[in-house]
């Protein structure tokens, strides 16, 4: 019992100084979107290159609350509870069992259990995150098929949605190098991030 109280106290100390609101953006390996209604969607991806490349990826969702930290649900193959809050340089993400997400044991820092600090690398205007559901989602310059470009995003990629217009979504895709690709895609080629059904 003492151990649990102690761990809880440390957890609350880690978040005690955070009082500002979450904002959409890229926080190192975390893509984060906060809607005008306060819905949080996120996607974390990190790789480690040794003799074999290992990748840790998971999704998260929650809602901005009046008090920090904000409670979130994260998932890969299993669903795990956690918290996210702002700090002076970005956000602090805590998922007590986060290393249990698929591929994360030898990639994700142990600090994920009590509070992993992630610095802001890019601010965005994303309303939500969605995942490409078609084999290729071709980008258009405007919400019109006649302005389709040769660029596309592939199935499974996660994009930040800036706005929707009719049957179109204005999206940004952030590549591994940090380069952002921007354009409009058909709404039928994207789907919401959904935790696995229980």
ZIZIGI-V210845 format. One record per residue. N is the residue number from 1. SS is DSSP state (a for helix, b for strand, c for the rest). PHI is phi in whole degrees, -180 to 180 (* if undefined). NEAR is the number of other C-alpha atoms within 12 Angstrom. Layout:
N_SS_PHI_NEAR / N_SS_PHI_NEAR
This chain:
1_c_*_7 / 2_a_-61_8 / 3_a_-59_9 / 4_a_-65_10 / 5_a_-63_11 / 6_a_-61_12 / 7_a_-61_17 / 8_a_-66_17 / 9_a_-63_15 / 10_a_-62_17 / 11_a_-63_29 / 12_a_-68_20 / 13_a_-62_16 / 14_a_-60_29 / 15_a_-107_30 / 16_c_-62_19 / 17_c_-95_18 / 18_c_-98_24 / 19_c_-138_20 / 20_c_-93_23 / 21_c_-85_26 / 22_c_-67_41 / 23_c_-130_33 / 24_c_-64_36 / 25_b_166_41 / 26_b_-106_39 / 27_b_-121_35 / 28_c_53_28 / 29_c_-85_36 / 30_b_-108_39 / 31_b_-93_49 / 32_b_-134_48 / 33_b_-125_43 / 34_b_-127_34 / 35_c_-77_29 / 36_c_-59_19 / 37_c_-88_13 / 38_c_94_23 / 39_b_-74_27 / 40_b_-106_39 / 41_b_-130_43 / 42_b_-149_46 / 43_b_-143_41 / 44_b_-110_35 / 45_b_-144_32 / 46_b_-146_26 / 47_b_-122_21 / 48_b_-126_19 / 49_b_-108_12 / 50_c_-114_10 / 51_c_-75_6 / 52_c_-128_10 / 53_b_-77_14 / 54_b_-116_19 / 55_b_-127_24 / 56_b_-113_30 / 57_b_-137_33 / 58_b_-159_37 / 59_b_-110_41 / 60_b_-150_45 / 61_b_-150_37 / 62_b_-180_33 / 63_b_-146_29 / 64_c_-63_30 / 65_c_-112_22 / 66_c_-66_15 / 67_c_-112_20 / 68_c_-90_28 / 69_c_-79_34 / 70_b_-87_34 / 71_b_-76_26 / 72_b_-130_30 / 73_b_-117_34 / 74_b_-118_38 / 75_b_-155_35 / 76_c_-127_29 / 77_c_-92_21 / 78_c_-120_21 / 79_b_-104_26 / 80_b_-129_28 / 81_b_-85_28 / 82_b_-168_30 / 83_b_-143_38 / 84_b_-140_49 / 85_b_-150_42 / 86_b_-81_36 / 87_c_-138_28 / 88_c_-65_18 / 89_c_-119_19 / 90_b_170_31 / 91_b_-135_40 / 92_b_-118_36 / 93_b_-111_47 / 94_b_-128_38 / 95_c_-133_37 / 96_c_-47_28 / 97_c_-109_28 / 98_a_-57_40 / 99_a_-68_30 / 100_a_-83_28 / 101_c_-63_31 / 102_c_-53_27 / 103_c_79_22 / 104_c_-93_29 / 105_c_-56_23 / 106_c_-104_22 / 107_c_-120_28 / 108_c_-78_32 / 109_c_-62_27 / 110_a_-58_21 / 111_a_-60_22 / 112_a_-56_31 / 113_a_-68_30 / 114_c_-117_28 / 115_c_152_33 / 116_b_-93_33 / 117_b_-86_28 / 118_b_-124_30 / 119_b_-79_22 / 120_b_-68_25 / 121_b_-112_22 / 122_b_-162_25 / 123_b_-94_23 / 124_c_-135_30 / 125_c_-116_24 / 126_c_-67_35 / 127_c_-90_32 / 128_b_-163_42 / 129_b_-109_44 / 130_b_-137_40 / 131_b_-117_35 / 132_b_-67_33 / 133_c_-110_24 / 134_c_-97_20 / 135_c_-53_16 / 136_b_-141_21 / 137_b_-108_36 / 138_b_-75_37 / 139_b_-91_33 / 140_b_-115_27 / 141_c_-76_24 / 142_c_-137_24 / 143_c_-76_25 / 144_c_-156_22 / 145_a_-60_19 / 146_a_-70_12 / 147_a_-105_16 / 148_b_-60_19 / 149_b_-104_21 / 150_b_-84_14 / 151_b_-82_19 / 152_b_-148_28 / 153_b_-121_34 / 154_b_-96_22 / 155_c_-54_19 / 156_c_97_22 / 157_c_-67_32 / 158_b_-101_39 / 159_b_-126_47 / 160_b_-91_47 / 161_b_-99_42 / 162_b_-84_29 / 163_b_-163_26 / 164_b_-121_23 / 165_b_-147_17 / 166_c_61_15 / 167_c_-95_18 / 168_b_-127_27 / 169_b_-129_38 / 170_b_-86_37 / 171_b_-128_44 / 172_b_-129_38 / 173_b_-115_37 / 174_b_-103_32 / 175_c_-76_20 / 176_c_-59_18 / 177_c_-81_11 / 178_c_96_18 / 179_c_-70_13 / 180_b_-102_20 / 181_b_-109_26 / 182_b_-123_28 / 183_b_172_34 / 184_b_-107_40 / 185_b_-129_47 / 186_b_-65_33 / 187_a_-60_28 / 188_a_-73_22 / 189_a_-100_31 / 190_b_-127_35 / 191_b_-140_25 / 192_b_-64_27 / 193_c_-77_32 / 194_c_-126_24 / 195_c_-66_24 / 196_c_-62_16 / 197_c_-67_9 / 198_c_-82_8
